């Protein structure tokens, strides 16, 4: 009898532990108005979500200079996605217009898969000084300098992988940067 109770308990702990590994069950809530503008190149911004199966969200919509923000591309669909991890852009809202602030050369990457129910995470360091990023044989990535204001991270050319015409293949997430 006691052995069964222990096995039953261990089984419930194992299932609960695995539940934390899956993508969120519901679209996250944003503090931004659904009507807030996004760069024109973005098909779907995080704060516009309804019940989409694929979306991008920041772990924080307000980031202090000197901290880091993670951008999560979530795949709640029943098929795998294919992305280019280096196909991301960074925008800053200046005088009501979105300006591309991530100076970079073209970078060829080998791509990455995002399994059904999984996610991909980008780590973005928010510093006041621009710093050289990693380099490759195909080009060099330079990280942008941040100042207080509104920004948008864009994951571009996401291959949804279904047989239907892709409705969204560029995803964005707005966040504010504030002084320390």
For each residue, the residues with C-beta under 8 A, 3 or more apart:
1: 4 5
2: 5 6
3: 6 7
4: 1 7 8
5: 1 2 8 9
6: 2 3 9 10
7: 3 4 10 11
8: 4 5 11 12
9: 5 6 12 13
10: 6 7 13 14
11: 7 8 14 15
12: 8 9 15 16
13: 9 10 16 17
14: 10 11 17 18
15: 11 12 18 19
16: 12 13 19 20
17: 13 14 20 21
18: 14 15 21 22
19: 15 16 22
20: 16 17
21: 17 18
22: 18 19 25 117
23: 74 75 76 117 118 119
24: 27 28 74 76
25: 22
26:
27: 24 49 50 51 52 55
28: 24 46 49 57
29:
30: 34 46 47 49 57 61 174
31: 47 61 62
32: 36 47 61 174
33: 36 47
34: 30 47 48
35:
36: 32 33 45 47 174
37: 93 98
38: 42 45 48 98 152 172 174
39: 42 89 91 98 152 154 172
40: 98
41: 89 154 156 170
42: 38 39 45 152 154 170 171 172
43: 167 168 169 170 171
44: 48 49 52 55 168 170 171 172
45: 36 38 42 48 152 171 172 173 174
46: 28 30 49 55 56 57 58 171 172 173 174
47: 30 31 32 33 34 36 174
48: 34 38 44 45
49: 27 28 30 44 46 52 55
50: 27
51: 27
52: 27 44 49 55 168
53: 75 76 77
54: 73 74 75 76 77 81 158 160 168 171
55: 27 44 46 49 52 73 74 171
56: 46 71 72 73 74 153 155 171 172 173
57: 28 30 46 71 72 74 173
58: 46 61 63 69 70 71 72 153 173 174 175
59: 69 70 71 72
60: 63 69 175
61: 30 31 32 58 174 175 176
62: 31 175 176 178
63: 58 60 67 68 69 126 175 176 177 178
64: 67 126 177 178 179 180
65: 126 127 128 146 147 148 177 178 179 180
66: 126 127 128 180
67: 63 64 126
68: 63 123 124 125 126
69: 58 59 60 63 123 124 126 153 175
70: 58 59 121 122 123 124
71: 56 57 58 59 88 121 122 124 153 155 173
72: 56 57 58 59 119 120 121
73: 54 55 56 81 83 114 119 120 121 122 155 158 171
74: 23 24 54 55 56 57 119
75: 23 53 54 80 81 114 115 116 117 118 119
76: 23 24 53 54 117
77: 53 54 81 116 160 162
78: 116
79: 116 160 161 162
80: 75 113 114 115 116 161
81: 54 73 75 77 113 114 158 159 160 161
82: 111 112 113 114 158 159 161
83: 73 87 111 112 113 114 120 155 157 158 159
84: 87 109 111 112 156 157
85: 88 109 111 112 120 122
86: 107 109 141
87: 83 84 109 155 156 157
88: 71 85 102 122 153 154 155 156
89: 39 41 100 102 153 154 156
90: 100 101 102 124 144 151 152 153 154
91: 39 98 99 100 101 151 152 153 154 172
92: 98 99 101 149 150 151
93: 37 96 97 98 99 149 150 151 152
94: 97 98 99 149
95:
96: 93
97: 93 94
98: 37 38 39 40 91 92 93 94 152
99: 91 92 93 94
100: 89 90 91
101: 90 91 92 144 151
102: 88 89 90 142 143 144
103: 142 144
104: 107 139 140 141 142
105: 138 139 140 141
106: 138 139
107: 86 104 136 138 139 141
108: 136 138 139
109: 84 85 86 87
110:
111: 82 83 84 85
112: 82 83 84 85 120
113: 80 81 82 83
114: 73 75 80 81 82 83 118 119 120
115: 75 80 118
116: 75 77 78 79 80
117: 22 23 75 76
118: 23 75 114 115
119: 23 72 73 74 75 114
120: 72 73 83 85 112 114
121: 70 71 72 73
122: 70 71 73 85 88 153 155
123: 68 69 70
124: 68 69 70 71 90 153
125: 68 131 143
126: 63 64 65 66 67 68 69 146 177
127: 65 66 130 131 143 145 146
128: 65 66 145 146 147
129: 145
130: 127 142 143 144 145
131: 125 127 142 143
132: 135 140 142 143
133: 140 141 142 143
134: 141
135: 132 139 140 141
136: 107 108 139 140
137:
138: 105 106 107 108
139: 104 105 106 107 108 135 136
140: 104 105 132 133 135 136
141: 86 104 105 107 133 134 135
142: 102 103 104 130 131 132 133
143: 102 125 127 130 131 132 133
144: 90 101 102 103 130
145: 127 128 129 130
146: 65 126 127 128 151 177
147: 65 128 177
148: 65 176 177 178 179
149: 92 93 94 176 177
150: 92 93 174 175 176 177
151: 90 91 92 93 101 146 174 175 176 177
152: 38 39 42 45 90 91 93 98 172 173 174 175
153: 56 58 69 71 88 89 90 91 122 124 172 173 175
154: 39 41 42 88 89 90 91 170 171 172
155: 56 71 73 83 87 88 122 158 170 171 172
156: 41 84 87 88 89 169 170
157: 83 84 87 169 170
158: 54 73 81 82 83 155 168 169 170 171
159: 81 82 83 166 169
160: 54 77 79 81 166 167 168 169
161: 79 80 81 82
162: 77 79 166
163:
164: 167
165:
166: 159 160 162 169
167: 43 160 164
168: 43 44 52 54 158 160 171
169: 43 156 157 158 159 160 166
170: 41 42 43 44 154 155 156 157 158
171: 42 43 44 45 46 54 55 56 73 154 155 158 168
172: 38 39 42 44 45 46 56 91 152 153 154 155
173: 45 46 56 57 58 71 152 153
174: 30 32 36 38 45 46 47 58 61 150 151 152
175: 58 60 61 62 63 69 150 151 152 153
176: 61 62 63 148 149 150 151
177: 63 64 65 126 146 147 148 149 150 151
178: 62 63 64 65 148
179: 64 65 148
180: 64 65 66
